[in-house]
Amino acid sequence: MRRKWLRAAVLGACTSLAALLLWGSLGGEDGITEVLAFRSEVLPGRFIEVPCSEDYDSHRRFEGCSPRKCGRGISDAVITRDEARRIRSVAEKGLSLGGSDGGASILDLHSGALSVGKHFVNLYRYHGKSGSKMMRTSWAVGRWYFGDKIQTVFSEEDFQLYRDVRQKVQLAIAQAFGISASSLYLTKPTFFSRINSTAARTAHDEYWHAHVDKVTYGSFDYTSLLYLSDYLDDFGGGRFVFMDEGANRTVEPRAGRVSFFTSGSENLHRVEKVCWGTRYAITIAFTCNPDHSIADPALT
């Protein structure tokens, strides 16, 4: 009798362990069928080619740049953990001046846009068009919140680090897709994001909806994300999910990890809701069309 009980207990423990391992391999959420990059891995580079969608056909094509080869890549060898730590400190300095009332805050060093409450203010300007209630409100909030100290928030070293990181990511994308780095141009929106578990207050806070970057923004040809914090150490949830037919595939963020992909419908994606902690990342977008390019941020 005791032997039967022991056998049943061992069988039950093995079954529970198998279920736990299966849950882990599926990412702990229904619909995740494959983890492309675990947080614990250090990847020199991983590339998965996928068939291109037709999204690019309705846009002007640029020979030697517009996607003919489509796919997604992940690398932990482009940006170091120390660089990620330092670039995160730039984001923290800027975001400390504001923050959304909801769970997702944005800092765009190119345009100066910063989430404050339920709106955005411009870090670099204090005035808007007269007659616009929203702009007058943003002006007032910006002036009251920042005063003249905005001039001392960032240093030239901060902007140089930002440019260096952007250039490394740009080169990695060019190499992966077999195009010239000089044919790629930064495009908007390129921005820092800080996401926590606070409930959404506006549509801007609802970051978790599935979308296609080329459809949403038009100018995007190649999208990249540089993660600045660690999944399960700094936050829970918040994984990046490629939504493929019959098989969703996820990337677990790791500070210094770069995830990049062609921006069409072949890479429909979403971000899981962050359930605890704080997730930092930079979205860096590139276009092949110089008419849609933006300049690197710089102190003037």
C-alpha positions in Angstrom: 0.0 0.0 0.0 2.8 2.4 1.0 4.7 1.5 -2.2 1.6 2.3 -4.3 1.2 5.6 -2.5 4.9 6.5 -3.1 4.6 5.6 -6.8 1.5 7.8 -7.1 3.3 10.7 -5.4 6.4 10.4 -7.7 4.1 10.2 -10.7 2.2 13.3 -9.6 5.4 15.2 -9.0 6.8 14.3 -12.4 3.5 15.3 -14.0 3.6 18.7 -12.2 7.2 19.2 -13.2 6.4 18.4 -16.8 3.5 20.8 -16.8 5.7 23.5 -15.2 8.4 23.0 -17.9 5.8 23.1 -20.6 4.3 26.3 -19.2 7.8 27.8 -19.2 8.5 26.8 -22.8 5.3 28.3 -23.9 6.1 31.5 -22.1 3.3 31.3 -19.5 0.7 32.7 -21.8 -1.8 31.1 -24.1 -0.8 31.5 -27.7 2.9 31.6 -27.3 4.3 28.6 -29.1 8.0 29.5 -29.4 10.5 31.6 -27.6 12.9 33.1 -30.2 15.3 34.5 -27.5 15.2 33.7 -23.8 16.3 36.4 -21.4 19.0 34.0 -20.1 20.6 33.6 -23.5 23.4 35.7 -24.9 23.0 35.7 -28.6 25.7 36.7 -31.0 23.0 36.9 -33.6 19.9 35.0 -34.7 18.0 35.7 -38.0 14.7 34.3 -39.2 13.8 35.0 -42.8 10.0 35.3 -43.6 8.2 36.0 -46.9 7.7 39.7 -47.6 4.2 41.0 -47.5 2.7 43.2 -50.2 2.7 46.3 -48.0 5.8 47.8 -49.7 4.2 47.7 -53.2 2.0 50.7 -52.3 5.0 52.8 -51.4 7.8 54.2 -53.4 10.6 51.7 -53.7 14.3 52.5 -53.3 16.6 50.1 -55.1 19.1 48.5 -52.8 17.1 49.5 -49.6 13.4 48.7 -49.8 12.8 45.2 -48.4 13.2 42.3 -50.9 14.5 40.0 -48.1 12.2 40.1 -45.1 12.6 38.7 -41.6 13.5 39.4 -38.0 16.8 39.4 -36.1 17.9 39.3 -32.5 21.4 40.1 -31.2 23.1 40.7 -27.9 26.4 41.6 -29.5 25.5 45.0 -31.0 25.1 47.0 -27.8 26.9 46.2 -24.5 25.1 46.0 -21.2 27.1 49.0 -20.0 26.0 51.0 -23.0 22.4 50.0 -22.3 22.8 51.1 -18.7 24.1 54.5 -19.7 21.5 55.1 -22.4 18.8 54.1 -19.9 20.1 56.8 -17.6 19.4 59.3 -20.4 15.9 58.1 -20.6 15.4 58.3 -16.9 16.6 61.9 -16.7 14.2 63.0 -19.4 11.2 60.9 -18.1 11.8 62.1 -14.5 10.4 65.5 -15.8 7.1 64.0 -16.6 5.3 60.7 -17.2 1.9 59.6 -18.3 -0.9 59.2 -15.9 -1.3 55.7 -17.4 1.2 52.9 -17.8 3.1 54.0 -20.9 5.4 57.1 -21.0 7.2 58.4 -24.1 10.3 60.5 -24.5 11.3 61.6 -28.1 14.6 63.3 -28.1 14.2 64.2 -31.8 10.9 66.2 -31.5 11.1 66.9 -27.7 7.8 65.1 -27.1 7.4 64.0 -23.5 4.4 62.4 -21.8 3.0 64.5 -19.0 -0.3 63.5 -17.5 -2.8 62.8 -20.3 -0.9 65.0 -22.8 2.5 65.6 -24.4 4.6 68.6 -23.9 7.6 69.8 -25.9 10.9 69.7 -24.0 12.5 72.1 -26.4 9.8 74.8 -26.8 7.3 76.4 -24.4 4.9 78.0 -26.9 2.2 76.7 -29.2 -0.3 78.1 -31.7 -2.5 80.7 -30.2 -6.2 79.8 -30.0 -5.4 76.1 -29.3 -6.6 75.2 -25.9 -4.5 72.0 -25.8 -1.4 73.8 -26.9 -1.9 76.6 -24.4 -2.3 73.9 -21.7 0.8 72.2 -22.8 2.7 75.5 -22.8 1.5 76.2 -19.2 2.3 72.8 -17.9 5.7 72.7 -19.7 6.7 76.2 -18.4 5.5 75.4 -14.8 7.0 71.9 -14.8 10.4 72.5 -16.4 11.1 76.2 -16.0 14.6 77.0 -17.3 16.2 73.8 -15.9 15.6 71.9 -19.2 18.8 73.4 -20.5 20.8 71.4 -17.9 18.9 68.1 -18.1 20.9 66.5 -21.0 24.6 66.8 -21.9 26.4 66.6 -25.2 27.8 63.3 -24.0 24.2 62.0 -23.6 23.4 62.9 -27.2 26.7 61.5 -28.5 26.0 58.2 -26.8 22.5 58.2 -28.3 24.0 58.8 -31.8 26.6 56.1 -31.3 24.0 53.5 -30.3 21.7 54.5 -33.2 24.6 54.0 -35.7 25.5 50.6 -34.3 21.9 49.5 -34.6 21.7 50.9 -38.2 24.8 49.0 -39.2 23.5 45.7 -37.7 20.2 46.0 -39.7 22.1 46.8 -42.9 24.3 43.8 -42.5 21.5 41.5 -41.7 19.4 42.5 -44.7 22.3 42.9 -47.1 21.8 46.6 -47.8 24.0 49.7 -47.5 23.8 51.4 -44.1 24.0 54.8 -45.8 20.7 54.0 -47.6 18.9 53.9 -44.3 17.5 57.1 -42.7 16.1 57.6 -39.2 12.4 58.3 -39.3 9.7 59.2 -36.8 8.6 58.2 -34.3 11.9 57.1 -32.8 11.6 57.3 -29.0 12.2 55.9 -25.5 9.4 54.1 -23.8 8.8 53.4 -20.1 6.0 51.0 -19.3 4.7 49.9 -16.0 1.5 48.2 -14.7 -0.5 51.4 -14.1 -3.9 51.2 -15.7 -4.3 53.0 -19.1 -5.8 56.5 -18.9 -5.7 57.4 -22.6 -5.4 55.6 -26.0 -1.7 56.4 -25.9 -1.3 54.1 -22.9 -2.8 51.1 -24.7 0.5 49.8 -26.1 -0.5 46.1 -26.2 -2.7 46.0 -29.3 -1.4 44.1 -32.3 -0.3 46.3 -35.2 1.9 46.5 -38.4 4.4 49.3 -38.4 4.3 49.9 -42.1 0.5 50.3 -42.0 0.5 52.4 -38.8 3.3 54.8 -39.8 3.9 54.5 -43.5 7.5 55.7 -43.5 8.8 52.6 -41.6 10.8 50.1 -43.6 12.9 48.6 -40.8 12.0 48.7 -37.1 14.3 48.0 -34.2 14.0 47.8 -30.4 16.8 48.2 -28.0 15.9 46.8 -24.6 17.2 48.6 -21.5 15.9 46.4 -18.7 15.6 42.7 -18.0 12.5 40.5 -18.3 11.7 38.8 -14.9 14.4 40.8 -13.1 13.1 44.3 -13.7 9.5 43.6 -14.8 7.0 40.8 -15.6 5.0 40.5 -18.7 6.1 43.0 -21.4 7.5 40.4 -23.8 7.6 41.2 -27.6 5.3 38.9 -29.6 5.4 38.2 -33.3 1.9 37.0 -34.3 2.4 34.4 -37.0 -0.4 32.3 -38.5 -0.9 29.4 -36.1 2.2 30.2 -34.1 3.1 33.2 -32.0 6.8 33.7 -31.3 8.2 35.9 -28.5 11.4 37.8 -27.6 12.2 38.1 -24.0 13.8 41.5 -23.3 17.3 41.7 -22.0 19.3 44.9 -21.4 21.4 45.5 -24.5 19.4 43.2 -26.7 18.5 44.5 -30.1 15.5 43.1 -31.9 14.9 44.2 -35.4 12.6 43.4 -38.3 11.1 44.5 -41.6 8.1 46.7 -40.9 5.4 45.1 -43.1 2.6 42.7 -42.3 5.0 39.8 -42.4 5.8 41.0 -38.9 2.5 41.7 -37.2 3.3 42.1 -33.5 2.3 43.3 -30.1 3.8 43.8 -26.6 2.3 41.9 -23.6 0.9 44.0 -20.8 3.5 44.7 -18.1 2.1 43.2 -14.9 4.8 44.4 -12.5 8.0 46.5 -12.5 9.2 48.9 -15.2 10.2 48.1 -18.7 12.5 50.5 -20.6 13.3 50.3 -24.3 14.1 52.5 -27.4 12.2 52.1 -30.6 14.5 53.1 -33.5 12.8 53.3 -36.9 14.4 53.5 -40.3 13.1 54.5 -43.7 14.5 54.1 -47.2 12.9 57.4 -48.3 15.1 60.4 -47.5 12.0 62.7 -47.6 10.8 61.0 -44.4 14.2 61.3 -42.6 14.7 63.0 -39.3 18.0 64.3 -37.8 19.8 63.0 -34.8 19.1 65.1 -31.7 21.8 67.5 -30.7 22.3 70.3 -28.1 22.1 73.7 -29.9 
